[in-house]
Amino acid sequence: MVIKVDLEKACDRLRCDFIRDTLIDMGFSIWLVNLMMHYIETTNLSVLWNDNPSSSFTPSRGIHQCDIISLYIFVLCLQRLSRLNCHVVELGV
C-alpha cells in the first residue's frame, strides 16, 4: 500500500488537541506540555493586505513555521500519525 502525503502547509493543519495528546503520549511532563501549548495557543497573527495590516487574530490550529521547536513538534505529530495508521492497518479496518 502506498500513501501520498502532501506536507505543504501541513503545519497549518495540526489541531491543538492532537498536538497536546501527542506530547503527552511521548512522555513529556504535564508542566512542559502546558508550557509548549501556551506557546502555541497564544500566538496572534495579522495579515498584510495592500500594505495595511489587518486586526490581529488567534489561529484555531497550526504551529509556527519559523522555529526549531515547532519543527520537532511537527515531527512528533507525524510519528504519532504514522503509528496510528500502522495500528489501523494491523487491525484490518
KOLDRENMAR-622335 format. One record per residue (C-alpha): residue number from 1; x, y, z; residue in three letters. Coordinates in Angstrom, 3 decimals, decimal comma, padded with zeros to 6 digits. Layout:
<rs>
<r num="NUM" u="X" v="Y" w="Z" residu="ALA"/>
...
</rs>
This chain:
<rs>
<r num="1" u="000,000" v="000,000" w="000,000" residu="MET"/>
<r num="2" u="001,249" v="003,472" w="-000,840" residu="VAL"/>
<r num="3" u="000,053" v="006,641" w="000,831" residu="ILE"/>
<r num="4" u="000,941" v="010,005" w="-000,618" residu="LYS"/>
<r num="5" u="001,009" v="012,783" w="001,941" residu="VAL"/>
<r num="6" u="001,207" v="016,389" w="000,840" residu="ASP"/>
<r num="7" u="003,202" v="018,159" w="003,556" residu="LEU"/>
<r num="8" u="002,718" v="021,590" w="002,025" residu="GLU"/>
<r num="9" u="001,155" v="023,778" w="004,695" residu="LYS"/>
<r num="10" u="000,766" v="020,725" w="006,915" residu="ALA"/>
<r num="11" u="001,917" v="022,757" w="009,916" residu="CYS"/>
<r num="12" u="-001,218" v="024,875" w="009,497" residu="ASP"/>
<r num="13" u="-003,475" v="021,828" w="009,772" residu="ARG"/>
<r num="14" u="-002,359" v="020,425" w="013,134" residu="LEU"/>
<r num="15" u="-005,082" v="020,745" w="015,746" residu="ARG"/>
<r num="16" u="-004,128" v="021,803" w="019,251" residu="CYS"/>
<r num="17" u="-005,802" v="018,798" w="020,882" residu="ASP"/>
<r num="18" u="-003,809" v="016,420" w="018,633" residu="PHE"/>
<r num="19" u="-000,579" v="018,249" w="019,484" residu="ILE"/>
<r num="20" u="-001,348" v="018,092" w="023,217" residu="ARG"/>
<r num="21" u="-002,223" v="014,376" w="023,055" residu="ASP"/>
<r num="22" u="000,955" v="013,702" w="021,062" residu="THR"/>
<r num="23" u="003,168" v="015,464" w="023,602" residu="LEU"/>
<r num="24" u="001,524" v="013,564" w="026,460" residu="ILE"/>
<r num="25" u="001,778" v="010,287" w="024,507" residu="ASP"/>
<r num="26" u="005,514" v="010,917" w="024,009" residu="MET"/>
<r num="27" u="006,012" v="011,133" w="027,764" residu="GLY"/>
<r num="28" u="006,566" v="014,853" w="028,278" residu="PHE"/>
<r num="29" u="005,685" v="016,144" w="031,745" residu="SER"/>
<r num="30" u="002,377" v="017,979" w="032,111" residu="ILE"/>
<r num="31" u="004,287" v="021,124" w="033,091" residu="TRP"/>
<r num="32" u="006,285" v="021,034" w="029,825" residu="LEU"/>
<r num="33" u="003,216" v="020,163" w="027,760" residu="VAL"/>
<r num="34" u="001,337" v="023,120" w="029,244" residu="ASN"/>
<r num="35" u="004,310" v="025,409" w="028,562" residu="LEU"/>
<r num="36" u="004,562" v="024,319" w="024,917" residu="MET"/>
<r num="37" u="000,802" v="024,557" w="024,428" residu="MET"/>
<r num="38" u="000,802" v="028,059" w="025,900" residu="HIS"/>
<r num="39" u="003,486" v="028,978" w="023,366" residu="TYR"/>
<r num="40" u="001,386" v="027,538" w="020,527" residu="ILE"/>
<r num="41" u="-002,041" v="028,796" w="021,633" residu="GLU"/>
<r num="42" u="-001,125" v="032,400" w="022,492" residu="THR"/>
<r num="43" u="000,044" v="033,306" w="019,011" residu="THR"/>
<r num="44" u="-001,553" v="036,354" w="017,408" residu="ASN"/>
<r num="45" u="-001,413" v="036,940" w="013,672" residu="LEU"/>
<r num="46" u="-002,342" v="039,686" w="011,285" residu="SER"/>
<r num="47" u="-002,421" v="039,753" w="007,508" residu="VAL"/>
<r num="48" u="-000,977" v="042,429" w="005,263" residu="LEU"/>
<r num="49" u="-003,466" v="043,430" w="002,600" residu="TRP"/>
<r num="50" u="-002,274" v="046,165" w="000,230" residu="ASN"/>
<r num="51" u="000,396" v="047,128" w="002,789" residu="ASP"/>
<r num="52" u="-002,239" v="047,555" w="005,508" residu="ASN"/>
<r num="53" u="-002,207" v="045,141" w="008,462" residu="PRO"/>
<r num="54" u="-005,489" v="043,565" w="009,440" residu="SER"/>
<r num="55" u="-006,617" v="043,408" w="013,035" residu="SER"/>
<r num="56" u="-004,864" v="040,629" w="014,920" residu="SER"/>
<r num="57" u="-006,469" v="037,234" w="015,405" residu="PHE"/>
<r num="58" u="-005,621" v="033,942" w="017,091" residu="THR"/>
<r num="59" u="-005,408" v="030,916" w="014,790" residu="PRO"/>
<r num="60" u="-007,558" v="027,930" w="015,764" residu="SER"/>
<r num="61" u="-004,982" v="025,369" w="014,645" residu="ARG"/>
<r num="62" u="-001,428" v="025,057" w="013,382" residu="GLY"/>
<r num="63" u="002,045" v="025,750" w="014,689" residu="ILE"/>
<r num="64" u="004,777" v="028,286" w="013,972" residu="HIS"/>
<r num="65" u="006,809" v="027,512" w="010,892" residu="GLN"/>
<r num="66" u="009,940" v="029,516" w="011,637" residu="CYS"/>
<r num="67" u="011,363" v="027,958" w="014,770" residu="ASP"/>
<r num="68" u="013,082" v="024,727" w="015,684" residu="ILE"/>
<r num="69" u="010,703" v="023,690" w="018,483" residu="ILE"/>
<r num="70" u="007,744" v="023,732" w="016,114" residu="SER"/>
<r num="71" u="009,683" v="021,556" w="013,703" residu="LEU"/>
<r num="72" u="010,264" v="018,959" w="016,432" residu="TYR"/>
<r num="73" u="006,603" v="019,096" w="017,461" residu="ILE"/>
<r num="74" u="005,612" v="018,579" w="013,828" residu="PHE"/>
<r num="75" u="007,900" v="015,537" w="013,521" residu="VAL"/>
<r num="76" u="006,473" v="014,065" w="016,743" residu="LEU"/>
<r num="77" u="002,937" v="014,520" w="015,400" residu="CYS"/>
<r num="78" u="003,870" v="012,844" w="012,100" residu="LEU"/>
<r num="79" u="005,414" v="009,953" w="014,010" residu="GLN"/>
<r num="80" u="002,240" v="009,513" w="016,078" residu="ARG"/>
<r num="81" u="000,073" v="009,702" w="012,972" residu="LEU"/>
<r num="82" u="002,224" v="007,048" w="011,320" residu="SER"/>
<r num="83" u="001,865" v="004,763" w="014,358" residu="ARG"/>
<r num="84" u="-001,914" v="005,274" w="014,347" residu="LEU"/>
<r num="85" u="-002,052" v="004,400" w="010,636" residu="ASN"/>
<r num="86" u="000,014" v="001,234" w="011,196" residu="CYS"/>
<r num="87" u="-002,287" v="000,222" w="014,033" residu="HIS"/>
<r num="88" u="-005,371" v="000,631" w="011,846" residu="VAL"/>
<r num="89" u="-003,738" v="-001,431" w="009,071" residu="VAL"/>
<r num="90" u="-002,862" v="-004,188" w="011,554" residu="GLU"/>
<r num="91" u="-006,487" v="-004,301" w="012,708" residu="LEU"/>
<r num="92" u="-007,645" v="-004,562" w="009,120" residu="GLY"/>
<r num="93" u="-010,179" v="-001,784" w="009,489" residu="VAL"/>
</rs>
